[in-house]
């Protein structure tokens, strides 16, 4: 039985994970974490969806990880890195879906991966990770004759933009097109911008309502257009992917392996 700790258990994604684990075979909820003062602290982790788990939501990361084999973390960058430092000290594997990490924070994540296995992916959805693969291959096959634009929409409470998934799609497109996203990415258009720069990869961000997540990669050529779209209607698809990742890193941990992995590794796409 793989013992799982969940950070951010009171949030939307945390609750989807608690519910998914409650119905999963080979996995058990070992502990659930929230920040001090959060509404669910001191209450059963499954209370909101009407299922008793026997796990009370706490705030002590040290005690939470001492009972776990794997941490699943979908919180904020600063909190995630603090949790990973403790994972590295305790030999606990991790699955990280936190978005908005800076290049320096990603570098720190790689340092922790020298000690424990970590799966890091801005989107754990199986469908999205297939989309990433398709985006890279399509960009390579179509070549410079097609302009690339990435459109994403999320709920009004999302705090970072573009989404981590949109950025990952941009990286996949750039890799396929043999360009560098940090040189060709266009993240803002306003006023008289002039003609579109050849080879650029544009991003458009929409926020509103309760949209779980929608991403479209547009390849626009002369007289034709290809669009690759993924729409998430429930967070359970992200939770299902995260549990697959948890099983993957638990196996790596049992083999005493370490390293930084992504969902392509989990799904065998490479």
PEHU-V878977 format. One record per helix or strand of 3 or more residues. SS is the DSSP state (H for helix, E for strand). FROM is the first residue (numbers start at 1). LEN is the number of residues. If there is no record, write none. Layout:
SS;FROM;LEN / SS;FROM;LEN
//
This chain:
E;2;6 / H;12;11 / E;27;7 / H;47;3 / E;56;3 / H;61;6 / E;70;4 / H;77;14 / E;93;4 / H;103;10 / E;117;4 / H;126;20 / E;147;8 / H;164;14 / H;181;4 / E;201;7 / E;213;9 / E;224;9 / H;236;19 / E;259;3 / H;263;5
//
